[in-house]
Amino acid sequence: MAEVPLRFLGLDVPETRTTIEVFFLRMSNLPTPHAQERPNAERIGNFDFLRLLFSLSVVYMHSVRLLDGDNHREFVQRIFGIEAAMGYGSGDLAVDGFLAMSGYFVAGTWRRSGGCLNYFRNRALRIYPAFVVASLLSQIASIFASDRGMLAWLHEISLKTRVLELLFLAFPTAHFPFHAGALHAQDYPPVNAPLWVIAHEARCYILAALVGIMGMKFGSKWWVRGWFLVLLGSLLLIATGLEIPRFPGYSFVVGWQTYLLRYAACFATGALFRSFQDRILRLQWTIPVIVAMLAVCLAHEAWLPLAIPTILAVSVLQIGTSPVMSHLLPRIPIDLSYGIFLYAWPVQILLMHASPGIGLSLLCSISAVIAAGCSWVSLIFLERPFLRWRKGSPAPLRAP
């Protein structure tokens, strides 16, 4: 019997199936396991471009905030008239996109890991090495930029506290003055501002494991239902403004509720997108419609809390998986986004300390180039050696 390539029929499977098998797959209208777990190179390329764009957006937004102390020059907020001081700049929206993509890929990572222990082992090997090094380098950069020396740092933070912060991916507590310009004396910038997002992403990894265990115990349908519950529950709490009741360990489990709910919803959207991606890929014509809807929501600030985890996340994922967009977006040979995200902040601190009058364009461009170099070194000599210890089915090396 003749074999028909599934790629020709719109399914993302590199193998072939008989005509009868293809017929039943199409009639069942369900994604195949291979379609869910092996995104092709074109789609990964789309995501690589988006990751680079988002990481550079974070560098730009932080450059604005470090120079001015606020967001009045941030172009997204200026274009759309967003008045919120924080939370809706280009870098903030980029982080939401990162979380949506992370949910998309981690949904496949859970299936490939071969168990809960392997899953957490692989996730830890992916994020911890660069996080620890970036955190320590950021602390050193802050010490040099503060002109207060090592003794001031040792007086401000204990070694035990620092080790616990690294272990739990916590936001470094030490702050040092390095710039006497727009920032007020009491508003010293933190050691490495982007690091607080990593802890929220780790919470989403734990959430993914809980949903995955539920799917293993009660059936595959509960995998999808579990993510729907996470998404709807997060959106409900965001819309109503209800506070999660305080409990022992609240700060560790929840952190900052506003961002936990926002990121959990983006992450859940990514996981659900992966579950239904074969159906969604037939609706590529909706990409311009969704992007236009996002632009309308950006112009109405009150809609953003619900639009970001849904419309923004879906638009990012549709662009990331679009075969059409793969012919329009440039190819990125290596993914440096995670390192740029981690290392750019200390580079910016040192640049501002060395050149107090540096402008926005120079600060943004020079710090991005240097951070990209640091990211390449980190990827080759730090992250990849650790990733050789992963267990389970191999997966492409991509940012978290």
GIPESUL-V180598 format. One record per residue. RES is the residue in three letters. SS is DSSP state (A for helix, B for strand, O for the rest). PSI is psi in whole degrees, -180 to 180 (NA if undefined). Layout:
# GIPESUL-V180598
res=(RES;RES)
ss=(SS;SS)
psi=(PSI;PSI)
This chain:
# GIPESUL-V180598
res=(MET;ALA;GLU;VAL;PRO;LEU;ARG;PHE;LEU;GLY;LEU;ASP;VAL;PRO;GLU;THR;ARG;THR;THR;ILE;GLU;VAL;PHE;PHE;LEU;ARG;MET;SER;ASN;LEU;PRO;THR;PRO;HIS;ALA;GLN;GLU;ARG;PRO;ASN;ALA;GLU;ARG;ILE;GLY;ASN;PHE;ASP;PHE;LEU;ARG;LEU;LEU;PHE;SER;LEU;SER;VAL;VAL;TYR;MET;HIS;SER;VAL;ARG;LEU;LEU;ASP;GLY;ASP;ASN;HIS;ARG;GLU;PHE;VAL;GLN;ARG;ILE;PHE;GLY;ILE;GLU;ALA;ALA;MET;GLY;TYR;GLY;SER;GLY;ASP;LEU;ALA;VAL;ASP;GLY;PHE;LEU;ALA;MET;SER;GLY;TYR;PHE;VAL;ALA;GLY;THR;TRP;ARG;ARG;SER;GLY;GLY;CYS;LEU;ASN;TYR;PHE;ARG;ASN;ARG;ALA;LEU;ARG;ILE;TYR;PRO;ALA;PHE;VAL;VAL;ALA;SER;LEU;LEU;SER;GLN;ILE;ALA;SER;ILE;PHE;ALA;SER;ASP;ARG;GLY;MET;LEU;ALA;TRP;LEU;HIS;GLU;ILE;SER;LEU;LYS;THR;ARG;VAL;LEU;GLU;LEU;LEU;PHE;LEU;ALA;PHE;PRO;THR;ALA;HIS;PHE;PRO;PHE;HIS;ALA;GLY;ALA;LEU;HIS;ALA;GLN;ASP;TYR;PRO;PRO;VAL;ASN;ALA;PRO;LEU;TRP;VAL;ILE;ALA;HIS;GLU;ALA;ARG;CYS;TYR;ILE;LEU;ALA;ALA;LEU;VAL;GLY;ILE;MET;GLY;MET;LYS;PHE;GLY;SER;LYS;TRP;TRP;VAL;ARG;GLY;TRP;PHE;LEU;VAL;LEU;LEU;GLY;SER;LEU;LEU;LEU;ILE;ALA;THR;GLY;LEU;GLU;ILE;PRO;ARG;PHE;PRO;GLY;TYR;SER;PHE;VAL;VAL;GLY;TRP;GLN;THR;TYR;LEU;LEU;ARG;TYR;ALA;ALA;CYS;PHE;ALA;THR;GLY;ALA;LEU;PHE;ARG;SER;PHE;GLN;ASP;ARG;ILE;LEU;ARG;LEU;GLN;TRP;THR;ILE;PRO;VAL;ILE;VAL;ALA;MET;LEU;ALA;VAL;CYS;LEU;ALA;HIS;GLU;ALA;TRP;LEU;PRO;LEU;ALA;ILE;PRO;THR;ILE;LEU;ALA;VAL;SER;VAL;LEU;GLN;ILE;GLY;THR;SER;PRO;VAL;MET;SER;HIS;LEU;LEU;PRO;ARG;ILE;PRO;ILE;ASP;LEU;SER;TYR;GLY;ILE;PHE;LEU;TYR;ALA;TRP;PRO;VAL;GLN;ILE;LEU;LEU;MET;HIS;ALA;SER;PRO;GLY;ILE;GLY;LEU;SER;LEU;LEU;CYS;SER;ILE;SER;ALA;VAL;ILE;ALA;ALA;GLY;CYS;SER;TRP;VAL;SER;LEU;ILE;PHE;LEU;GLU;ARG;PRO;PHE;LEU;ARG;TRP;ARG;LYS;GLY;SER;PRO;ALA;PRO;LEU;ARG;ALA;PRO)
ss=(O;O;B;B;B;O;O;O;O;O;O;O;O;O;O;B;B;B;A;A;A;A;A;A;A;A;A;A;O;O;O;O;A;A;A;A;A;O;O;O;A;A;A;A;A;A;A;A;A;A;A;A;A;A;A;A;A;A;A;A;A;A;A;A;A;A;A;A;O;O;O;O;O;O;A;A;A;A;A;A;O;O;O;O;O;O;O;O;O;A;A;A;A;A;A;A;A;A;A;A;A;A;A;A;A;A;A;A;A;A;A;A;A;O;O;A;A;A;A;A;A;A;A;A;A;A;A;A;A;A;A;A;A;A;A;A;A;A;A;A;A;A;A;A;A;A;O;O;A;A;A;A;A;A;A;A;O;O;A;A;A;A;A;A;A;A;A;O;O;O;O;O;O;O;B;O;O;O;O;O;O;O;O;O;O;O;O;O;O;B;O;O;O;O;A;A;A;A;A;A;A;A;A;A;A;A;A;A;A;A;A;A;A;A;A;A;A;A;O;O;A;A;A;A;A;A;A;A;A;A;A;A;A;A;A;A;A;A;A;A;O;O;O;O;O;O;O;O;O;A;A;A;A;O;O;O;A;A;A;A;A;A;A;A;A;A;A;A;A;A;A;A;A;A;A;O;A;A;A;A;A;A;A;A;A;A;A;A;A;A;A;A;A;A;A;A;A;A;O;O;A;A;A;A;A;A;A;A;A;A;A;A;A;A;A;A;A;A;A;A;A;O;A;A;A;A;O;O;O;O;O;O;O;O;O;O;A;A;A;A;A;A;A;A;A;A;A;A;A;A;A;A;A;A;O;O;O;O;O;A;A;A;A;A;A;A;A;A;A;A;A;A;A;A;A;A;A;A;A;A;A;A;A;A;A;A;A;O;O;O;O;O;O;O;O;O;O;O;O;O)
psi=(142;143;139;126;128;-28;-36;-30;5;3;140;69;122;-22;-177;161;160;163;-40;-43;-41;-39;-47;-34;-42;-39;-35;-22;32;144;141;159;-40;-36;-33;-32;-7;74;137;172;-33;-45;-39;-38;-40;-45;-36;-41;-44;-41;-45;-45;-44;-40;-38;-32;-39;-43;-44;-49;-40;-34;-42;-48;-37;-36;-39;-23;-1;-169;20;-19;4;124;-35;-46;-33;-43;-44;4;31;126;-12;138;-36;162;-16;22;177;-41;-35;-46;-33;-41;-40;-41;-41;-45;-37;-44;-38;-43;-38;-47;-36;-29;-37;-34;-39;-42;-34;-19;-28;22;163;-43;-44;-38;-51;-35;-47;-40;-41;-41;-26;-39;-29;-49;-53;-35;-46;-46;-44;-38;-45;-43;-36;-40;-43;-43;-40;-36;-46;-38;-20;-19;18;-16;174;-35;-38;-38;-44;-32;-33;-31;136;156;-38;-43;-42;-41;-43;-38;-42;-41;-42;17;38;157;123;138;-23;140;141;139;137;-9;124;22;-113;-28;138;159;-33;-2;51;133;148;168;-47;95;-42;-20;-23;-24;-32;-38;-39;-37;-39;-37;-37;-34;-43;-41;-41;-38;-41;-44;-39;-41;-39;-41;-37;-35;-40;-2;158;-28;-31;-16;-49;-45;-38;-43;-34;-41;-41;-46;-50;-39;-42;-44;-37;-45;-37;-44;-39;-21;14;142;137;127;142;144;164;130;15;-47;-31;-43;-42;-42;-128;110;-41;-46;-32;-47;-42;-47;-37;-39;-42;-43;-44;-38;-41;-42;-42;-38;-41;-38;-31;20;-32;-38;-41;-34;-17;-9;40;-25;-15;-8;-51;-35;-46;-41;-39;-40;-39;-42;-40;-42;-36;-28;-8;94;-32;-22;-15;-40;-33;-26;-34;-49;-10;-73;-47;-47;-44;-40;-41;-45;-35;-42;-40;-32;4;121;-32;-45;-24;-23;-13;-32;144;153;136;116;-28;141;108;11;-41;-45;-40;-43;-40;-40;-14;-39;-52;-33;-42;-40;-47;-38;-43;-33;-40;-33;85;-28;16;141;173;-47;-46;-44;-44;-48;-46;-43;-35;-42;-47;-41;-36;-40;-43;-39;-40;-46;-43;-42;-45;-45;-11;-58;-47;-42;-39;-37;-15;-15;-1;153;158;-174;141;150;156;143;109;164;158;NA)
